[in-house]
Amino acid sequence: MRLGVCYYPEQWPRHKWESDARRMFELGIRRVRIAEFAWSRMEPEPHRYEWEWLDTVIDMLAQHGLQIVLGTPTATPPRWLVEQHPEILPVAQNGMTYNFGSRRHYDISSEVYREHCARIVGQMTRRYGKHPAVVAWQTDNELGCHDTVPSYTEAARVRFTQWLAQRYGEIGALNDAWGNVFWSMEYRRFEEIGLPNRTPTDANPSHWLDFRRFMSAETASFHALQGALIREHSPGRDLLHNFMGFFTSFDHYEFAKSGLDIAAWDSYPLPRTEVLWFDDDVKHRWARSGHPDIPAFNHDLYRGVGNGRMWVMEQQVGPVNWAPYNPVPTAGMARLWTWEAFAHGAELVSYFRWRQAPFAQEQMHSGINTPDDTLTAGGHEIARVARELAALEPEMVAHASTPRPRAPVALLFDYEADWIVQIQRHGADFDYQRLVFEWYSSLRAMGVDVDMLSPDADVSGYRLVVAPSLPIVPESLVAQIVRGDAWWLFGPRTGSKTRAFTIPATLPPGPLQAALNVRVLQSESLRPSLRPRVAIDGVVGHGLRWRDHVEPGAAVNVSAAFDDGLPAVVEAGRVRMATACFDDALLRALLAHSARDAGIDTVSLPEGVRMRRLGGLQFAFNYGEVAWRANAPDNARFVLGNREVGPADVAAWIA
Ligand code: GAL
């Protein structure tokens, strides 16, 4: 468990570098990420490199006991490169070409740009790859951010047609798979195929889904190109990328397979609460702490993406600049977020940023220091975490590093599911990530730890596996259901599509019928005023947004039905399916029932309190406004805080 910081030496006068390094170390920081936007200083003119400043910075940080995470600067091609090759600029879905003047102004599919990236990354890795203080590399920065993936350029189109030719072999197979006879969309050659944007009405959903898959593969191969150079010239260092919260423009599991040691992600709980789907009263409730499940949801997801290894590369410490409203966090939150990340398995929590910049786009974004080097409120909290970490070290090593037991519940998170719902929303307020988040949140409010996994993952050892929605059900998953002894709970729209984005021949839930013998005869989306009523274990609630009209086959039990007689929950043995989205109370009842069946203990935590088990330690976090008396055993030994967990406070005991 280490602390880190994001630092931009190129943005500050040289005379500050030494005291910055010293003050970082004194504060308890041990790792520094640098260089990810500094291309114009590394190569101010084509092929004229200036490394002296970076040599100096790296040596100076190293001399002060700091380890370095080097970022490749490919998120910000310099002006001269755009001038030489304007075709590298990305194109938005509406066909508009982006301008130079901010960042991410490049097309991920541009072969010219990829060559320049390989050149600068080759230079960097050869120069610094074996420096003893360089411990890790970050490729680019937040790939896909600002809607730059997908990019709709001619280069992307050409590569897309090649990708399709590879996938389908001959054009007839593609026409059949996509159903191109519909509306005379048939193609004679792969080269005729365009991108699915700028059509008068909906483009074919199969066309869209393949385009999303292609763009996802492009993102992974863009990273892999740099990854290969890093592996070659910087052996033994960790390779990572800093992903974003709730970001699904590419399949992160596939990305990880292209070469990744650590899934790092950037945690901004307050702006994220502002920009997600929450009602205004929910946004108000958590305006200064962030919604209590936002950081954890992403920790659990990225731990899965990283195959167990996860970092927080950028952690918010104070107000940021990019949400509609940017309040100051409640005192204590920077510390709470840090401990919560560690409790969810983060090896490093690195803060954004060392010092607020008085200029340019992010001048309203705070950091650990003000522009005049006064430690901010968040900075003081970090100093406290560093002291706590130091005091706890032996305890932590002994208890936190005992092998992490599996969480009792596996939640299947599927990127293609999100794309499918975006491509064919069908109901204005049906949102895949929102549905997943609601299920996650409901489990967390019952004190249940969750591992998030791909639907292709091996889930043996989990007692309960939940899939809030899974339009494409992999055959391998069905095999696991049949073979294993876990309990399973699926949500609406499960098994509703084939891989080609068509309706399964046996009707939904398609392959899942081998384990749950039902057919979905029709599906409806529900406007907010259409709320069919149903009770589960005496809890009366409503179906929302979506309802699959299910016909149960032999050996299927309808365990809850809506007032109009339609099944709300159907089950056969250990497999259960909810046919609709449910309101909070009903969802809680359904998940509690499923947990009980699977032999998992649940508790009812007060609003804003969350728990997490890490090896032999039990953590508790209070996002709420009222102190909570922790439900620890009477003789529990507290290593952090105590039984009275105040607002914005943390406790941990040996469990
Ligand atoms: C991140 C990004 C950083 C900085 C930060 C501001 O998305 O990686 O470079 O812009 O947001 O919150």
Residues whose N, C-alpha, C, O or C-beta is under 5 A from the ligand:
A	BS01	GAL	E142 V320
